[in-house]
Amino acid sequence: MKIDELKSLALSYSDRETDAELPPKMDAFLRMAEARVNRLLTVQKMSIRTSLTVVPGQEYYGLPADYSGMRDIEVRVDDQSDTRIPLIFLPPEQMNLQAWKHTAYQIAYSVIANQLQILPAQDSGILEIVYYRKLIPLTDIEPSNWMSADNPDVYLAALMVEISAFVKNAEAASLWDGRLMQAIGEIIQDDENNRWPNTPMVTRLEGGMV
């Protein structure tokens, strides 16, 4: 569904299509709805790949503006090489304490103030990053995104929570909040099912497989 359809449907569900006060606030309600979904979801459909060229000796790198969480990060020796070194995550408070342990094959990363910290700083290479991207905000220029297309019920429920709170209808806000959380839970479950399909596990032993 597109932005105009979602706004119209939400106003219809709230039975306030003739309420002159609500339409001008719908874009603000959308931003609040999207902010909440971004906090609740980190699923495959939100992941995107990017790369950063290593600056010799540089420890901190800026993260994309739509960054919502890290999924995977590796260092590639150069753009002609298939050799990749996975980075290990350390909380910010442990980075300096653990730095002396790192070698060329043990590189740590952390995220501090929306910046990516790498230790030890590398002299060359390319940082290959897969991160969770925030929803592309719905606007007249970008009238739809993957969530509004695949899961319009999430947008509708989130909008109804904001509308109900605005008109001080606590019962309706609670009802729609429950529907929102149920829809979010179903998306998370579907994502887990896709990541871990129901296939038999294979045990590897020396000399063969069982």
PAFIVEX-484676 format. One record per residue: residue in one letter; x, y, z of N, C-alpha, C, CB in turn. Coordinates in steps of 0.05 Angstrom, whole numbers, padded with zeros to 5 digits, always signed. Glycine has a CB too. Layout:
// residues N
AXYZXYZXYZXYZ
...
***
This chain:
// residues 210
M+00017-00024+00000+00000+00000+00000+00018+00025+00000-00019+00000+00024
K+00007+00046-00012+00022+00071-00013+00013+00090+00009+00018+00085-00040
I+00028+00111+00012+00024+00129+00035-00004+00140+00037+00044+00152+00034
D-00015+00149+00014-00042+00160+00014-00063+00140+00022-00048+00172-00013
E-00059+00115+00013-00078+00093+00019-00077+00087+00049-00071+00068+00003
L-00053+00087+00061-00050+00081+00089-00062+00103+00106-00020+00078+00097
K-00057+00128+00099-00069+00150+00114-00100+00149+00113-00059+00178+00102
S-00110+00145+00089-00139+00144+00085-00151+00121+00101-00146+00141+00056
L-00138+00097+00100-00148+00074+00114-00148+00078+00144-00132+00049+00107
A-00126+00090+00154-00124+00095+00183-00146+00115+00192-00097+00107+00190
L-00151+00136+00177-00172+00155+00184-00200+00141+00184-00172+00179+00166
S-00203+00123+00164-00228+00108+00162-00232+00090+00186-00229+00092+00136
Y-00211+00075+00194-00213+00058+00217-00219+00073+00243-00187+00041+00220
S-00207+00097+00244-00211+00113+00269-00238+00127+00269-00189+00133+00271
D-00253+00126+00246-00279+00139+00243-00276+00169+00247-00299+00127+00264
R-00254+00180+00236-00250+00209+00239-00242+00222+00212-00228+00214+00260
E-00255+00212+00191-00248+00223+00165-00255+00252+00162-00263+00207+00144
T-00274+00262+00177-00282+00290+00175-00269+00307+00197-00313+00292+00177
D-00251+00295+00213-00238+00310+00234-00215+00326+00221-00226+00290+00256
A-00219+00352+00220-00199+00370+00207-00172+00371+00221-00211+00398+00205
E-00172+00363+00247-00147+00365+00262-00127+00343+00256-00154+00365+00292
L-00137+00320+00248-00120+00296+00244-00103+00296+00219-00136+00272+00245
P-00114+00301+00195-00099+00299+00170-00072+00313+00170-00115+00309+00148
P-00070+00338+00181-00044+00352+00180-00023+00338+00198-00047+00380+00189
K-00032+00321+00216-00013+00308+00235-00005+00280+00226-00026+00306+00262
M-00016+00270+00204-00011+00243+00195+00018+00237+00188-00029+00236+00172
D+00032+00257+00177+00060+00252+00170+00076+00249+00196+00071+00276+00154
A+00070+00265+00216+00083+00262+00242+00077+00235+00255+00075+00285+00261
F+00053+00226+00253+00046+00199+00263+00061+00178+00248+00015+00194+00260
L+00065+00181+00222+00081+00162+00206+00110+00161+00216+00080+00169+00176
R+00122+00184+00222+00149+00184+00231+00152+00170+00258+00160+00213+00234
M+00132+00174+00275+00132+00160+00302+00128+00130+00298+00111+00172+00320
A+00111+00123+00280+00106+00094+00275+00131+00081+00264+00083+00091+00255
E+00145+00094+00245+00169+00083+00233+00191+00081+00254+00178+00100+00210
A+00193+00101+00271+00214+00100+00292+00210+00076+00310+00214+00126+00308
R+00185+00070+00316+00180+00047+00334+00186+00021+00320+00150+00047+00343
V+00178+00018+00294+00184-00006+00279+00214-00010+00277+00171-00005+00251
N+00229+00012+00273+00258+00010+00271+00271-00001+00297+00270+00037+00264
R+00259+00006+00319+00269-00004+00345+00262-00033+00349+00258+00013+00368
L+00240-00042+00338+00230-00069+00343+00241-00090+00324+00201-00069+00343
L+00249-00082+00300+00255-00102+00279+00284-00101+00269+00237-00098+00256
T+00296-00124+00267+00321-00128+00253+00318-00154+00238+00347-00127+00272
V+00308-00153+00213+00303-00177+00198+00317-00175+00171+00272-00181+00194
Q+00318-00198+00156+00334-00199+00132+00326-00178+00112+00331-00226+00120
K+00300-00172+00110+00291-00152+00090+00301-00124+00096+00261-00152+00089
M+00312-00120+00119+00323-00094+00127+00353-00092+00122+00316-00088+00156
S+00365-00115+00114+00394-00115+00111+00403-00105+00084+00405-00143+00116
I+00426-00092+00084+00438-00081+00059+00468-00082+00062+00428-00052+00054
R+00481-00086+00039+00511-00088+00038+00523-00062+00029+00520-00111+00021
T+00545-00054+00041+00560-00031+00033+00590-00037+00038+00551-00005+00047
S+00607-00019+00029+00635-00023+00033+00648+00004+00038+00648-00037+00009
L+00670+00003+00054+00686+00027+00060+00715+00021+00054+00682+00036+00090
T+00729+00039+00041+00757+00036+00035+00773+00043+00060+00766+00053+00011
V+00791+00025+00068+00807+00030+00092+00825+00054+00088+00823+00005+00100
V+00826+00072+00107+00845+00093+00107+00868+00085+00125+00832+00121+00117
P+00893+00084+00115+00915+00074+00131+00917+00087+00159+00941+00078+00116
G+00917+00070+00179+00919+00079+00207+00894+00091+00219+00940+00100+00208
Q+00872+00092+00204+00847+00105+00214+00832+00084+00230+00830+00115+00191
E+00823+00093+00254+00809+00075+00273+00779+00078+00272+00819+00081+00301
Y+00769+00102+00265+00740+00107+00266+00730+00114+00238+00734+00130+00285
Y+00706+00103+00232+00693+00107+00206+00664+00115+00211+00696+00083+00187
G+00653+00133+00195+00625+00141+00198+00607+00119+00187+00620+00167+00184
L+00585+00115+00200+00565+00095+00192+00544+00109+00175+00552+00081+00216
P+00530+00094+00157+00509+00106+00141+00487+00118+00158+00496+00084+00122
A+00474+00138+00148+00453+00152+00163+00429+00134+00169+00443+00176+00147
D+00425+00114+00153+00402+00096+00157+00410+00070+00173+00390+00088+00131
Y+00434+00071+00185+00444+00048+00201+00426+00042+00225+00472+00053+00210
S+00418+00017+00228+00402+00009+00251+00414-00014+00267+00374+00002+00242
G+00435-00026+00257+00448-00048+00272+00466-00064+00253+00426-00066+00284
M+00486-00076+00264+00506-00091+00248+00497-00120+00246+00534-00089+00260
R+00499-00131+00221+00494-00159+00217+00520-00174+00212+00475-00162+00193
D+00538-00163+00196+00563-00177+00190+00584-00156+00181+00560-00199+00169
I+00609-00161+00187+00630-00143+00178+00656-00159+00174+00635-00120+00198
E+00669-00154+00151+00693-00168+00144+00713-00148+00132+00688-00192+00125
V+00738-00155+00132+00759-00140+00117+00767-00156+00093+00783-00133+00135
R+00765-00144+00069+00775-00157+00045+00802-00144+00038+00755-00153+00021
V+00822-00161+00032+00849-00151+00027+00850-00129+00007+00868-00174+00019
D+00837-00133-00016+00834-00112-00037+00811-00120-00055+00861-00109-00053
D+00805-00102-00074+00781-00107-00091+00785-00129-00111+00773-00082-00105
Q+00810-00140-00113+00815-00162-00131+00817-00189-00116+00841-00157-00145
S+00815-00188-00090+00820-00212-00074+00793-00223-00063+00839-00207-00051
D+00792-00250-00060+00769-00262-00047+00774-00268-00018+00762-00288-00062
T+00798-00262-00008+00806-00267+00020+00792-00247+00038+00836-00265+00023
R+00777-00257+00057+00762-00240+00076+00769-00249+00104+00732-00242+00071
I+00772-00229+00122+00777-00234+00150+00753-00224+00166+00804-00220+00159
P+00738-00242+00179+00715-00233+00195+00725-00218+00220+00698-00257+00204
L+00710-00197+00227+00716-00181+00251+00699-00192+00274+00710-00151+00246
I+00711-00190+00299+00697-00198+00323+00686-00173+00337+00715-00215+00342
F+00663-00176+00349+00651-00153+00363+00661-00152+00392+00621-00154+00363
L+00668-00128+00401+00674-00123+00429+00659-00098+00438+00705-00120+00434
P+00648-00099+00463+00635-00074+00473+00656-00052+00475+00622-00080+00501
P+00647-00027+00473+00666-00004+00473+00685-00005+00496+00651+00021+00473
E+00675-00012+00520+00693-00011+00544+00715-00032+00543+00676-00015+00568
Q+00712-00052+00526+00733-00073+00524+00753-00068+00501+00720-00099+00521
M+00747-00050+00484+00764-00047+00460+00793-00041+00467+00753-00025+00442
N+00798-00021+00484+00826-00014+00490+00839-00035+00508+00827+00013+00504
L+00823-00048+00525+00834-00069+00542+00843-00093+00526+00814-00077+00563
Q+00829-00099+00504+00835-00122+00488+00853-00117+00464+00809-00135+00479
A+00859-00092+00459+00873-00085+00434+00899-00099+00431+00877-00055+00432
W+00914-00103+00453+00940-00114+00451+00940-00143+00442+00954-00112+00478
K+00917-00156+00444+00915-00184+00436+00911-00189+00406+00892-00197+00451
H+00904-00168+00392+00896-00171+00364+00920-00175+00346+00880-00148+00354
T+00917-00192+00326+00937-00196+00305+00924-00189+00278+00948-00225+00305
A+00938-00194+00257+00927-00188+00230+00903-00206+00225+00948-00193+00209
Y+00900-00228+00240+00878-00246+00235+00858-00245+00258+00888-00275+00232
Q+00860-00225+00275+00840-00222+00296+00835-00192+00299+00849-00235+00323
I+00815-00182+00286+00809-00154+00286+00782-00150+00299+00809-00142+00257
A+00780-00130+00317+00756-00125+00332+00742-00100+00321+00761-00123+00362
Y+00716-00099+00326+00701-00074+00319+00681-00068+00341+00686-00077+00292
S+00673-00043+00343+00652-00035+00361+00638-00011+00348+00663-00028+00390
V+00616-00003+00359+00601+00020+00348+00598+00040+00371+00572+00012+00337
I+00609+00064+00366+00610+00085+00387+00600+00111+00374+00638+00088+00399
A+00578+00122+00386+00568+00148+00376+00564+00148+00346+00586+00170+00384
N+00551+00126+00336+00545+00123+00308+00570+00123+00290+00527+00145+00298
Q+00592+00114+00302+00617+00111+00287+00626+00082+00291+00639+00131+00296
L+00639+00071+00270+00650+00044+00271+00679+00046+00280+00648+00030+00243
Q+00686+00033+00301+00714+00032+00311+00727+00006+00304+00715+00037+00342
I+00751+00007+00292+00765-00017+00284+00792-00018+00299+00770-00018+00253
L+00798-00041+00312+00824-00045+00325+00834-00072+00318+00821-00041+00356
P+00860-00074+00312+00878-00051+00307+00871-00038+00281+00907-00060+00306
A+00878-00012+00278+00873+00003+00253+00889-00011+00231+00882+00032+00256
Q+00876-00013+00208+00888-00027+00185+00903-00008+00166+00866-00042+00170
D+00922-00020+00152+00938-00003+00133+00926-00003+00105+00966-00014+00132
S+00910-00023+00099+00898-00024+00073+00874-00044+00074+00919-00034+00051
G+00860-00045+00052+00837-00064+00050+00811-00050+00046+00836-00081+00074
I+00790-00066+00046+00762-00056+00042+00745-00069+00064+00751-00063+00014
L+00730-00052+00079+00711-00062+00099+00685-00069+00085+00707-00040+00121
E+00678-00094+00086+00652-00104+00074+00632-00105+00097+00656-00131+00060
I+00611-00089+00096+00592-00087+00118+00564-00095+00108+00591-00058+00129
V+00551-00112+00124+00523-00117+00120+00509-00107+00145+00517-00148+00115
Y+00491-00088+00142+00478-00076+00165+00447-00075+00161+00488-00047+00170
Y+00434-00072+00183+00405-00069+00183+00398-00039+00177+00392-00078+00209
R+00383-00035+00156+00376-00008+00148+00348+00000+00159+00376-00005+00117
K+00346+00025+00168+00321+00035+00177+00301+00036+00154+00324+00063+00190
L+00275+00035+00160+00255+00038+00139+00259+00064+00124+00227+00037+00151
I+00256+00062+00097+00256+00087+00082+00230+00102+00088+00258+00081+00051
P+00231+00126+00100+00207+00140+00108+00188+00144+00085+00214+00167+00120
L+00162+00139+00090+00142+00144+00070+00137+00174+00066+00115+00129+00077
T+00139+00182+00041+00133+00210+00034+00120+00211+00007+00160+00227+00034
D+00112+00234-00002+00100+00237-00028+00120+00229-00050+00090+00265-00033
I+00146+00233-00045+00167+00226-00064+00173+00196-00063+00193+00242-00059
E+00173+00184-00038+00177+00156-00034+00151+00145-00022+00202+00150-00015
P+00130+00140-00038+00104+00133-00027+00102+00105-00016+00084+00137-00048
S+00122+00088-00021+00120+00060-00010+00148+00050-00004+00106+00041-00030
N+00149+00030+00013+00174+00016+00019+00168-00014+00023+00189+00028+00044
W+00187-00030+00030+00182-00059+00031+00161-00065+00053+00208-00074+00037
M+00161-00050+00074+00142-00055+00096+00113-00049+00087+00149-00040+00121
S+00109-00026+00075+00082-00018+00066+00072-00037+00044+00082+00011+00057
A+00091-00048+00028+00082-00066+00007+00076-00094+00017+00104-00067-00014
D+00094-00104+00035+00091-00132+00044+00074-00134+00070+00118-00143+00049
N+00075-00114+00087+00062-00115+00113+00047-00089+00119+00082-00122+00135
P+00028-00082+00103+00013-00057+00108-00001-00057+00135-00006-00051+00086
D-00007-00081+00146-00021-00082+00171-00003-00071+00194-00028-00111+00178
V+00023-00073+00191+00041-00061+00211+00038-00031+00211+00070-00069+00206
Y+00039-00019+00188+00036+00010+00186+00009+00019+00197+00039+00019+00157
L-00012+00004+00189-00039+00012+00198-00041+00011+00228-00060-00007+00185
A-00032-00011+00240-00033-00014+00269-00017+00007+00283-00024-00042+00278
A+00007+00012+00273+00024+00033+00286+00012+00060+00284+00052+00033+00273
L-00001+00067+00261-00014+00092+00258-00038+00094+00276-00023+00096+00229
M-00053+00072+00279-00076+00073+00296-00069+00076+00326-00092+00047+00293
V-00046+00066+00334-00036+00070+00361-00032+00100+00365-00010+00055+00367
E-00019+00114+00346-00013+00142+00349-00039+00159+00348+00006+00151+00327
I-00057+00152+00330-00082+00167+00328-00099+00164+00354-00099+00157+00304
S-00100+00139+00364-00116+00133+00388-00104+00148+00412-00117+00103+00393
A-00078+00148+00413-00065+00163+00436-00070+00193+00433-00035+00157+00436
F-00070+00203+00409-00074+00232+00405-00102+00240+00413-00069+00239+00376
V-00122+00223+00407-00150+00230+00413-00157+00220+00441-00169+00219+00393
K-00137+00210+00456-00140+00202+00484-00160+00178+00487-00149+00225+00501
N-00158+00159+00468-00174+00135+00470-00156+00112+00478-00189+00129+00443
A-00153+00109+00505-00134+00090+00515-00141+00061+00508-00132+00092+00546
E-00166+00055+00507-00175+00028+00501-00168+00020+00472-00206+00025+00505
A-00173+00039+00454-00166+00034+00426-00136+00032+00422-00178+00056+00408
A-00121+00050+00436-00092+00049+00434-00081+00022+00443-00080+00072+00451
S-00092+00012+00464-00083-00014+00475-00090-00037+00455-00096-00020+00502
L-00114-00036+00443-00122-00056+00424-00104-00056+00400-00151-00052+00415
W-00098-00033+00389-00082-00031+00365-00052-00037+00371-00084-00004+00352
D-00044-00030+00395-00016-00037+00403-00013-00068+00404-00010-00025+00431
G-00033-00082+00413-00032-00111+00413-00031-00122+00385-00056-00122+00428
R-00046-00110+00367-00046-00119+00339-00019-00113+00326-00068-00106+00323
L-00007-00091+00333+00020-00084+00322+00040-00104+00332+00028-00056+00331
M+00041-00110+00358+00061-00128+00368+00057-00157+00357+00059-00129+00399
Q+00032-00165+00353+00027-00191+00341+00038-00192+00312-00004-00197+00340
A+00033-00171+00296+00044-00170+00269+00074-00170+00269+00033-00145+00254
I+00086-00155+00287+00115-00154+00289+00126-00182+00296+00125-00133+00310
G+00113-00195+00315+00121-00222+00322+00120-00242+00299+00104-00232+00346
E+00099-00239+00283+00096-00257+00260+00118-00252+00239+00069-00253+00247
I+00126-00227+00235+00148-00221+00217+00174-00233+00227+00150-00190+00213
I+00179-00230+00253+00203-00241+00264+00204-00271+00262+00206-00233+00294
Q+00181-00284+00267+00180-00314+00265+00184-00322+00236+00153-00324+00275
D+00172-00308+00217+00175-00314+00189+00205-00311+00180+00157-00297+00171
D+00218-00290+00191+00246-00286+00185+00263-00309+00195+00255-00259+00197
E+00257-00318+00220+00272-00340+00231+00268-00366+00215+00264-00344+00260
N+00244-00370+00206+00238-00394+00190+00254-00394+00164+00208-00396+00185
N+00256-00370+00152+00271-00368+00127+00301-00371+00131+00265-00341+00114
R+00311-00362+00154+00339-00364+00159+00347-00392+00166+00347-00345+00182
W+00330-00406+00180+00336-00433+00189+00315-00453+00178+00338-00435+00220
P+00316-00459+00153+00296-00477+00141+00297-00505+00154+00301-00480+00111
N+00274-00518+00153+00271-00544+00166+00284-00566+00150+00241-00550+00172
T+00311-00566+00149+00326-00587+00135+00342-00602+00155+00344-00574+00113
P+00348-00628+00149+00363-00644+00168+00392-00633+00172+00364-00673+00159
M+00401-00634+00197+00428-00626+00203+00448-00648+00195+00431-00619+00233
V+00471-00639+00186+00492-00658+00178+00515-00656+00197+00502-00652+00149
T+00524-00678+00208+00546-00679+00227+00571-00687+00211+00541-00699+00250
R+00592-00670+00213+00616-00676+00199+00636-00691+00217+00629-00649+00189
L+00646-00713+00207+00666-00728+00221+00691-00730+00204+00655-00757+00229
E+00714-00737+00217+00738-00740+00201+00734-00763+00181+00762-00746+00220
G+00741-00757+00156+00739-00778+00136+00712-00779+00122+00745-00804+00148
G+00693-00762+00130+00667-00763+00116+00645-00750+00132+00659-00791+00111
M+00620-00755+00124+00597-00743+00137+00578-00765+00145+00583-00722+00119
V+00562-00758+00166+00540-00776+00175+00514-00763+00170+00544-00784+00205
***
